[in-house]
Amino acid sequence: MPESTESKKTEPSPKPKGKKNSVLTSFELHFLAEELKEQLAGSKVDKIYQQDSESFLFQLHIPNKGRKILNIFLPGFIFLSDSKAETPKTPSNFSLYLRKQLSNARIRNIRQHSFERALEITFEKMDNGKKQ
């Protein structure tokens, strides 16, 4: 008798529920801004990377805590991590410009703009002993 072969049927993976392109609501951004402000106030910008036109990585040094990566994926994701994702070998012109403007700057404030879906990050940079 020939051996019976059972064919395995694969079930399609469940589709995520909710919006296809989820974005942060104003309410969610309010609490995210408060949490990021608490964690990142006073941190220093070490490097900035641009992975593509909608994703940025800010390598930060937080006093007494060490290095953290602020990951920004427009329009709807922003989070902190300990490790850096793969970055392009040659930085884009825009990331070079941001590095020039924000290198060694400190994050002074993070807030939500008028309960809009906009996050404001205030940087302070010392140039020749003067705040900018």
Solvent accessible surface area in square Angstrom, and as a share of the most:
residue,aa,sasa,rsa
1,M,232,1.04
2,P,128,0.80
3,E,159,0.71
4,S,111,0.72
5,T,127,0.74
6,E,169,0.76
7,S,97,0.62
8,K,190,0.81
9,K,182,0.77
10,T,125,0.73
11,E,150,0.67
12,P,117,0.74
13,S,93,0.60
14,P,126,0.80
15,K,181,0.77
16,P,128,0.80
17,K,197,0.83
18,G,71,0.68
19,K,138,0.58
20,K,197,0.83
21,N,124,0.63
22,S,54,0.35
23,V,39,0.23
24,L,47,0.23
25,T,58,0.34
26,S,25,0.16
27,F,131,0.55
28,E,85,0.38
29,L,9,0.05
30,H,71,0.32
31,F,114,0.47
32,L,36,0.18
33,A,2,0.02
34,E,96,0.43
35,E,100,0.45
36,L,7,0.03
37,K,81,0.35
38,E,145,0.65
39,Q,67,0.30
40,L,0,0.00
41,A,54,0.42
42,G,17,0.16
43,S,0,0.00
44,K,55,0.23
45,V,1,0.00
46,D,52,0.27
47,K,86,0.37
48,I,0,0.00
49,Y,29,0.11
50,Q,29,0.13
51,Q,51,0.23
52,D,83,0.43
53,S,91,0.59
54,E,97,0.43
55,S,4,0.03
56,F,24,0.10
57,L,0,0.00
58,F,18,0.08
59,Q,26,0.12
60,L,0,0.00
61,H,79,0.35
62,I,8,0.04
63,P,64,0.40
64,N,161,0.82
65,K,132,0.56
66,G,24,0.23
67,R,114,0.42
68,K,50,0.21
69,I,0,0.00
70,L,2,0.01
71,N,5,0.03
72,I,25,0.13
73,F,64,0.27
74,L,91,0.45
75,P,106,0.67
76,G,4,0.04
77,F,120,0.50
78,I,23,0.12
79,F,96,0.40
80,L,45,0.23
81,S,28,0.18
82,D,97,0.50
83,S,81,0.52
84,K,77,0.32
85,A,51,0.39
86,E,162,0.72
87,T,32,0.19
88,P,61,0.38
89,K,201,0.85
90,T,110,0.64
91,P,53,0.33
92,S,43,0.28
93,N,128,0.66
94,F,101,0.42
95,S,0,0.00
96,L,84,0.42
97,Y,122,0.46
98,L,30,0.15
99,R,47,0.17
100,K,151,0.64
101,Q,80,0.35
102,L,29,0.14
103,S,40,0.26
104,N,96,0.49
105,A,0,0.00
106,R,83,0.30
107,I,1,0.01
108,R,108,0.39
109,N,44,0.23
110,I,1,0.01
111,R,112,0.41
112,Q,19,0.09
113,H,77,0.34
114,S,82,0.53
115,F,118,0.49
116,E,96,0.43
117,R,151,0.55
118,A,44,0.34
119,L,47,0.23
120,E,59,0.26
121,I,44,0.22
122,T,69,0.40
123,F,52,0.22
124,E,35,0.16
125,K,40,0.17
126,M,108,0.48
127,D,58,0.30
128,N,154,0.79
129,G,65,0.62
130,K,148,0.63
131,K,139,0.59
132,Q,135,0.60
